[in-house]
Amino acid sequence: MRSDNVTKGMQQAPHRSLFNALGFTKEELDKPMVGIVSSYNEIVPGHMNLDKIVDAVKMGVAEAGGVPVVFPAIAVCDGIAMGHVGMKYSLVTRDLIADSTECMALAHQFDALVMVPNCDKNVPGLLMAAARLNVPTVFVSGGPMLAGHVNGQKRSLSSMFEAVGSYAAGKMTEEDVEEFENHVCPTCGSCSGMYTANSMNCLTEALGMGLRGNGTIPAVYSERIRLAKHAGMAVMDLYRKNIRPLDIMTKDAILNALTMDMALGCSTNSMLHLPAIAHEVGFDFDISFANEISEKTPNLCHLAPAGPTYMEDLNEAGGVYAVMAELAKKDLLNLDCMTATGKTVGENIKGVVNKNPEVIRPIDNPYSQTGGLAVLKGNLAPDGGVVKRSAVVEEMMVHEGPARVFDCEEDAITAIKGGKIVEGDVVVIRYEGPKGGPGMREMLNPTSAIVGMGLGSSVALITDGRFSGASRGAAIGHVSPEAAVGGPIALVEEGDIIKINIPAMTLQVDVSDEEMAKRKAAWKPRKPRVTEGYLARYQEMVTSGSTGAILKTPSFE
């Protein structure tokens, strides 16, 4: 056992004395030591229930013959961090989580791990750590929140942000907003639509690193407690069979996850996280590779914000496995990939039935013949920009309009809520990338303000920041190269005509090459926005290219 390095032999007598201080028995020191990575905290709704999940995992591990040992991982609530300096800290925590978990696991020589995450950066950070550590590992998330109900309709967090925009437009009263405020987030769990947290939890299941239901069983269901117990048992089975993350997270498994991403209509943030996870397993691909997958993968689900269904509905329809079973009908998945069940994908989904064709469209009747995400390229985004195609209304699939240029999120929101953005405009928010922000803030506030003002079907938004899975409309993020390094988005001027063609996957600014070259020659880098603290150190790391996997993803280069 790996843990023999800290429990066996005369040289480890001091180590054993410390285990004695922890209350370990000799019998326990002869068993595999399983680290339970707990993301529990009392500030994130998706994590407030993880203590119950952790307790259930511990019972499963102990019942199956292991010794469970809990240690923590941090997690940020993107909703609470939204719209202020806190959002600059969100994305960078992904690598902090991966690094700190690697440190803890190697320093204490765990034989196996169970990861208990739930929210946006926490899930991919722990997947990255699992790939690096490569000890038998199973994931079990805290589960999604139930949808809220306002005026007889299901609602979620994105509805709340849009309500604020509607209030600014005079379309809702303060009392109306309070009604939303009190009812859109009714339970613990990750926010109830196909936002980033639920996207990554579903993709964890598709990757094979979580058991069936990991992505969809609601947080408040007792079924999730049973799932957690089974995860504890499953990791001991993987340990005995010596099945490790790099046996599961292969190139083919990554491609399966990317295919499922398209079918489910996941968050655009998956185009940041999947490449980073792939990098950790030794498979690097350009994000535009997603278009090849998208072109042959039908979009089968329209969960909020793209449509009226929620994670609880997907769960009742058969969950991730039911979507995989639909894709398998047209040989769109590799069914031979190993999973955390100890069985292959094909064995896992055998006999699985789609219980609701309104929630999961049959493969022969998709919402669209192409996937939920697209990567656009052109002279405005030579290295690509990502759009959640499944959340774009038909009339905005092709759009042309004048640029309304802002150098930070706050200025754009002021203009939108002030009525200065009109139908046909293309809002450009720049200097919000990984270096320029720094930290690549999420732009849910601006997109929600646009929708709330009634402009969701007539105004586009482009940014070198990123978008929440809760964003909808013609919102194109992750535009690369970013403005802070002199990318073309830095050279756009007020009134320039921007042309968006999502079916053709192009993003152009109607300016000649000669004029762009002239602007580039005159462009000067901005001074850093922060001069002290972690963000300043992070900005220095971005400049030197030493921020690890977060900068090795193509969209950041």
N, C-alpha and C positions, 0 to 999 in steps of 0.2 A: 504494500500500500504506500502511496505517496506520503501519507501521514506518518509512516514509520520514521521519516526524517526528523520528526519532532517528538516521537513517543517511544522509540525503541533504542536500546543500547546504553552503555555506560555514559557516553558523551551527552546523551539526552536526559540524564538524571536531573539537571537543572530545569529542563523543559517540563519534565513530569512534575516537578515540585510546583510549577506554575499552574499546570493542569489540576493538581491537587487543590490549589488555591481557588480554582474555578468550581470545585466540587465534583470533578470527574472521578469515576471509579476505575479500578484496574480493568474491570470487564469492558467498560466503555472504550478504554484506550486500545483494546484489541479489535475494535470494530471500525469500519470505514467512517471517516469524519466528513459529514456533508454540510457545506456552507449554505445557509439560507440567506440570500441577499434581500433584505427587507427594505422596501422603499416607503414604508409607513411614515407619515407625518400628519400634523393636524392643521395644515394650511392648504392642502390640495384636496378638493372633493373626491377626486379619483383615488386618493391614497388613504383617506381617513378610515377605510375599512380593511386595510391590508394587515392590520394586527390579527384580525380573525382568519385571514387567508394564511398567514404565516403559522399561526397555531395549528391549523389543519394540515399544512405541509409537514410540520414537525411530527405530528401524529402518524402521518403516512410513512415518513422516513423511518421512525422508530419501529413501527409495526413491521416494516420490511427488513429490519436488521441493521440500520445505520444509526449514527449518532448525530442528530441535527444541532447545528450551532449557528445562531443568528448574528449577522452583522449588517450595518446600514448602507443605504445608497441615498443620495440626495435626489430631489425632484422639484421642479418649478411648475406652478400652475400658470400656463400661458394666458389664461383668461384674466387672472389677477395681475399678471405682469404687463398686460396689454396697454399701449397708449402712453407710456412714460419710460423713464430710463431703465426700469426693470426689464423691459423686453430686450434690451441690449445684452442682457445676461442669460437669456433663455437658451439659445442655440449652443453657446459655448459650453453649457453644462453637459451636453452629450459626451464630449471628450473627457471632461472632468469625471463623469460617472464611469466611463470605460477605464480610465487610468486608475482611479482610486479602487475600483473593484479588482482590477488586475493586481494592484499592490497588496490588497488585503488577502486575496486568495493565494498568492505566491508566498507571502510572508508567513502564512500559517499552514501552508501545505495541505489544503483540503483535497480529499479524494474525489469529490463530486460537488455539484452545485445545483441549487434550485433558485432561479431568479424570480422575484416577485415584484414586477413593475406595474405601471398602468398608463402613465401619461407620456406626452409627446416625445421628449428627448430621453426620458428614462428607459423606454423600451429599446430604441436603437443603440443607446449607450451600452446597455447590458448585453445585447446581441454582439456588439463589437468585442466586449470583454470576453464573452464565451468563446468566440473564435480565437482570440489570442491565447487564452488559457488552455483550451482544448482538453478539459476534463469532462467526464459525463455530466450533462446539464439538461435540465428541463425548465421551461418557462410556464408560469401560471400567473395571469394578470388579475387585477382586481375587478375587471368587468365594467361594462358600460352602464351609465345612468339610464333610468327609465325616462321616456319622453314626458315633458310637462303637458298640461292642458290649459289652454286659454280660450275662452268663448267657444268651447266645444271642439277645438282643433288641437291636434298634437303640435307641440312647440319644443324648441331647444335653444341653446345658448346663442346661436346665430340670429334667432328671432329677437333676442334681447338687444343685441347690438343694432339691429335694423330698426327696432322700436325707438332707440335714441335718435337715429337719423330722421325717422318720421316725426318725432317731437320737434326737432329743429326745423322741419318743413311745415310745421303747423298742422300736421295731419293727425296727431295724437295729443291728448291732454296729459298732464302730469299724472292724473289718476289712471289713465290707460297704461302708461309706462309702468306705474307701480303694480298694476295687475300682472303684467308680464314679469316684472321683477320678482314677484312673490310665487310664481307658478312655473317658470320655464325650467328650473333646475330642482326637481322635487326630491331627488334621492342622492346618496353617494354614488360614485362611479365616474368614469370618463364620459365626457359630454356625449349626448345620445345620438348624434348623427355620425356620418362617415367622415369624421374630422381626423386629425393626424393621429391622436392616441388610438382610436379604434381602427384606423387604417393599419397602423403598425402592429397592433395586437392580432388583427386578422392575417396580416402577412407573416407574422411569427408562426401562426398555425399552418399557413400555406408552405412556409419554409420547412416545416417538419419539427420545429423546436418546441411547439406547444401541443397539448392534447386537444382532442375534439371539443369545441365549445370555448376554447381559450379566448377567442375574439368576440364572442357574441352572447354568452350567458350573462344576463344582467347581474349587476353587482349585488342586488338585494335578494337574489334567489338562493335558497339553500343548496340548490344544485351546484353552485360555485364552490361551496364548502366541500362538497363531495369531490368536485374536480380537483381541488387543492390537495385533498388526501391522496387521490390517485396519482397526482404529480409527484408527491413524495415517494410513493411506491414505485412509480415508473423510473425515477432516477436511480433507484437501487437495482432495478432490472438492467438499465443501461450500464451501470457500473459492473455488474457481474458479466455482462456480455461484451464489455469494453467497447461500447458504441459511443463515439465522441462527437462533439460539434462539427469537426471537419469531415466526419463521415456523413453528416446530415446536411450541413450547409455547403454543398458542392456547387459548382457552376450551374448544373442542371436545376438544382433546387432554387438558386437565385433567379433563374429564368422562369421557373414555375411561379415564384412570388411576383415577378414582374408581369407575367401573364394574368395572374389573379388580380393584380393592381388594376389592370385595364378593365377586367370584367366587373370588378366591384365599384369602380369609379372612386379610387382612393384620393387622399390629399396630395397636392403637388409637393408637399414636404417629403413624400416617399422618394422623390427624385433627388433629394439630398441624402437621405438615409440609406437607401438600398445600395447606391454606389459606395458609400463608406463601409457598409457591412461587407460588400463584395471585395473591397480592397483588403480587408482584414483576412479574407480567405484566399487571397492571391488571384482574384479575378477582377481586373480593371476594365471598365467599359465607359465610353463616352455616353452622356445622357441622351444624345440623339439616337442611340441604339434603341431607345424605348419606342421610337416611331415604327421600327421594323416589327416589333411585337404588337404594337397597337394596330397596325394595318391588317393583321390577321386575327385579332382577338375581338369578338363582339362585346359590347358593353351590356351586361345583363341586369345591373342593379342601379336604381336611382334613389339612393338614400339621401336624407337631408344632408346638405342644403340643396342637392340637385333635384330632389323629389319629395313626396309626402310620406315616405316610409322611414323607419328608424331601426336602430340596432335590435331592439326587442322583436321587431317584425322579421328581420333577417334570421334571428335565432329560431323563431317559431317555424320559419319556412325551411329549416334544415341547416342553416348556418353556412360556414365556409365550405364544409365538405359537400354540401348540396351544390354550391356554385362550381366546385372542382369537378363534381360528377357530370355537370352539364358540359363543361369544357372538354372533358375526356371523351365525350361522344364524337367530337371532331378531332381527336388526337392532338389537342393543343397543350397537353401536359406530359411531362416525363413521369410515368407511373412507377418507375423502378427506383425512385429516390427513397432512401432510408429515412425514417422519422423517429421521433421520441417515443413512439409506441412500441418500437422494436420491430415494426412492420413497414412495408413499403407504402407509398401513396396509393398505389393500386389496390392493395389489400385493405387499406383504411376506408376507401370510398366505395368498395364493392357493396352493392345493394342499397346505397344511400339514395333517398328519393327527394325530389323537389316538392315540398308540400304546399307551396303557394306560388303559382306562376305569375301572379301580379307583383310579387316582391322580388322573386328571382325569375327573370324571363327565361323561357326555354331557349336553348341554343339556336333554334330555327325561327325564333320570334324576338330578337334582341331589341333593345332601345336604339342601337345603332350597330352597324357592321364593324365599326372601329372602336378602339378602346377609349377609356375615360380620360386619359391624359394625352397631351401632344407636346412635342418640343418644336418651337418655331425658330427659324434661323433667317438671317438677312443682314443688311448693312447696319441695322440697329442692334442686332444681337448675333454677331459672328459665331459665338460659341454656344448660342442657344438661350431660349427663354421658355418657361414651362407654363402651360395653361391647363386647367381642369375642364376639358372640352365637354364633359358630360353635364357641367353646371352652366353652360353658356346657352342662352336662348338662340333660336334659329336666326333671328334678324341680326345678331351680332357676330355670327360666324365669319362674315366678311364686313369689315368696317374701315372707313376712311374719315379722318378728321384732323382738326388743328391741335397741335400740342399745347397743353397748359402745363408749364414746367415749374416744379417745386423741388427745392433742395433738402427738404425733410418732410416727414409725415405730418407734423403739426401744422405747417403752413398749408398743406393740401387740405386737411380737414377743415381749417378755418375758411378756406375758399369754398369748399363744397357746401358746408352748412350756412355760409353767408350768401348762397345763391349765385355765386360767381361762375359756377360751372353749368353749362347749358347742353342741351341735346346735341350730340355729334362730337363733342369734345373728346380728346384723349388725354387723360391726366397722366403726367409723367412725374414719378417720385424717385429721385436719385440720391446718391451719397448715403444710401441705407444698406449697402452691401456689407460683407464680412469685415472689410477694412474701413470702408467709408462711414459705417454706422457709428462705431464699429459694432459688430455682433449680428448683423443681418436681421433687423427687426421684422416681425410679422405684420402685415398690412390689413388686418381684419377691420380696424376702425374706419379707414378710408373706403373700403369696398362696402361696408355696411352703411356708411353715410350716403354713398351713391344710391344704393338700393332704397334706403329709407327716404331719400328725397324724390323717389319715383323715377330715377334715371338709370335703373339697372339694365334696361333694354335699349339704351341709346348712348351711354358713355362708357368708354373703355379705360382701363388703368394699367399702366406699365411701370415696373419698378425693378431696381437691382437688389431690393430687399426680397422678402419671400411672402407667400400667402398662407393663411390658415386653411385647413381643410374645410373650415366653415365659410370661406369666401365663395361667392358665386358671381356670375357675370363674366364679361370679357376681361378677366384679370390675369395679366401675364407677368409672372415674377421670375426671380433668379436670373434676370437678364445679365449676360456675361459677354465680355469683360465688364466689371462694374465701373461706375463713374470715378471712383477714387484712384483707379490706375489708368485713367484716361480712355476708358471704353467709349464707344460711340454714343452711349446714353448721356455722357457728360457733355457732348457737343451739340445736343438738340437745343434749338432756340424756340422761344415762344412763337406759336403760329406755324411752325414747320408742319407740313402735312405728313401724318403717319398712316401707313397702310397695313392693316391686319388681315391676313387670310388664313384662317385656321384649317380649312380643308386642304389648302395648298402648303400649310405649315411654313408660312413666311411672315416676317416682320420687318418692314422697310420704313425708312424715313425718306421722303421725296426731296432729297438734297443731292447734288452732283458730287462725284468723287473729289473733284477739284475743290469744291467749297468745303467739304468735310476735311480735306487735307489742310486747308487754310485755317480752319477752326482748330484742328489738332495742333498745329504749329503755335497757335496763340494760347492754347490751354495751359493753365498752371495748376499744380496740385493744391488742394485745400489744406489748411493747417489742421492738425488732429483736433477732434472735438473734445477729447479727454486727455488729461496730462498726468493723471495719477491713478493709483489703484489697479485692480485687476484688468479693467478694460484697457488701460494704457499699456500694460504688459502684453495683453492679447493683441492690441494693434501693432505693437512691435514685432510679435511673433508672426502676424500675417505678412508684414513687410519683409521679414527675413525668410518667409516660407517654412517656418519651423513649428507649425501648429498641428502636426500629425495628420491623422486621417481626415480631419475636417477640411484641410486644404488639398488633400490628394484626390478629392472628388472633382471631376472635370468642371463642374459648374462654378468652382471657386478659383480656377486657374486663370 
